[in-house]
Amino acid sequence: MSFTDEDAAKAWDAGASAYDRFVDSGADYYRLEVHGPALLAACEPVRDRLVLDLGCGQGYLSRELASTGAHVHAVDVSAGLIAIAQEHEAQKPLGIRYHCASAATVAIRFPRGHFDIVAGCMSLQDMADVPGTLRAAATVLRQDGRMVFSVPHPATDTAFREWERDPHGRKLSLKLDRYFESGPSVCDWNMPRLTAHWSSPCWRYTLSEWTQLLTDAGFTIRHLHEPRPTEAQVVANPCLDDCRRMPYFLIFDLVKI
């Protein structure tokens, strides 16, 4: 099994409208209530900083960063998602500049040392050339600049993953297996919360593989964050209970060395 950025672009073009509705309607509650706010907090301070958003999708993180005072450039390989992000920008201008491009090409699109922060919201695992993307990110970052991005948690985003449920459908325990089967895979976007279903290529890495990739690209890890909802959030939205019990997301907070 192998995929390219072109395969990813076609998949995300097909799912772009449904994905935008998923995020914009509030149905993507993990992003809106858990890992998204945690990623924005990890990026701080961002006011007056020049920030590059890698794999920006329909612009969720770009808008959050710009609303907090950052000057944002954003790239995504999907022309469909970029068009939607630009529609959001037209409706509520924040000064975000969107570019349809592979994240691995940013080093030839922007000057060396141009950005203070490079960020990515649940996007790097969808990229065909993660090593190249990380090297490109390091190139466009200033010395001591930061890269902050979230991915599905390697410990729970395994090749086999299934919740055991009681007769009423309540989640009892999460069954996991084949952690070390990393590499290309397929993500099936088939949750009932979506208005349409599609599939997209993705790539799994173990924690040790992520660490090696980051080191090889010239980064050192400052912090690791495993965001989870508060008890009050779970009371307000019981659907968040599963990611309070098991780590679904991992945020890397890095510095260029």
FENNORPE-V958459 format. One record per backbone hydrogen bond with DSSP energy under -0.5 kcal/mol. CO is the residue of the C=O (numbers start at 0). NH is the residue of the N-H. If there is no record, write none. Layout:
[[CO,NH] [CO,NH]]
This chain:
[[3,7] [4,8] [5,9] [6,10] [7,11] [8,12] [9,13] [10,14] [11,15] [12,15] [14,18] [15,19] [16,20] [17,21] [18,22] [19,23] [20,24] [21,26] [21,27] [22,25] [26,28] [27,31] [28,32] [29,33] [29,34] [29,35] [30,35] [30,36] [33,37] [34,38] [35,39] [36,40] [37,41] [38,42] [39,43] [40,43] [45,48] [48,50] [48,70] [49,115] [49,116] [50,72] [51,53] [51,118] [52,55] [52,74] [55,58] [58,62] [59,63] [60,64] [61,65] [62,66] [63,67] [64,67] [64,69] [65,68] [68,47] [69,71] [70,50] [71,96] [72,52] [73,98] [74,54] [74,55] [75,100] [76,78] [77,81] [78,82] [79,83] [80,84] [81,85] [82,86] [83,87] [84,88] [85,89] [86,90] [87,91] [95,97] [96,73] [98,75] [98,100] [101,104] [102,105] [104,107] [105,108] [105,109] [110,113] [114,141] [115,145] [116,51] [117,147] [118,53] [119,121] [119,149] [122,125] [123,126] [124,202] [127,129] [128,132] [129,133] [130,134] [131,135] [132,136] [133,137] [134,138] [135,139] [136,140] [138,112] [139,114] [141,144] [144,255] [145,117] [146,253] [147,119] [148,251] [149,121] [149,122] [150,249] [152,155] [152,156] [155,157] [159,176] [161,174] [163,171] [163,172] [165,168] [169,165] [172,163] [172,174] [174,161] [176,159] [177,158] [177,180] [179,181] [182,203] [184,201] [185,187] [186,188] [186,199] [187,189] [188,197] [190,193] [197,188] [199,186] [201,184] [203,182] [205,209] [206,210] [207,211] [208,212] [209,213] [210,214] [211,215] [212,216] [213,218] [214,217] [217,256] [219,254] [222,252] [224,250] [229,233] [230,234] [231,235] [232,236] [236,239] [237,240] [239,242] [240,243] [240,244] [241,245] [245,247] [247,152] [249,150] [249,251] [250,224] [250,252] [251,148] [251,253] [252,221] [252,222] [253,146] [254,219] [255,143]]
